[in-house]
Amino acid sequence: MSQNEAIMVRVYLAESDHELKPLVHALRDELGVRGVTVLRAIEGYGPSGRAHAASLIDLSLDLPLVVEFFDAPERARAAIARIRNQVKPGHIVSWPVTIES
């Protein structure tokens, strides 16, 4: 079994941001990063403290979205640099990880 160093990146969005499709397009088609996953949360809140939550009576949703991806450190850093302008400041986090293969 071998191990490779990588960086895991998590991007926080809201459905109302309308940035998901352009962001995923950039990550997949332009940058070709590995392991892109989009998660839709059932509840969350940001700096304002205003809750974004789903309920059975909601007609329009503004739920939190999380886009995760990982890649080699240089590729992950290049992807962060490319998407930084598409995302609100402070909404991208990253940390080192080990890929088990």
Secondary structure, DSSP 8 states (H G I E B T S, - for coil): --EEEEEEEEEEEEGGG--HHHHHHIIIIIS--EEEEEEE-SEEE-TT--EEE--TT-SS---EEEEEEEE-HHHHHHHHHHHGGGS-TT-EEEEEEEEE-
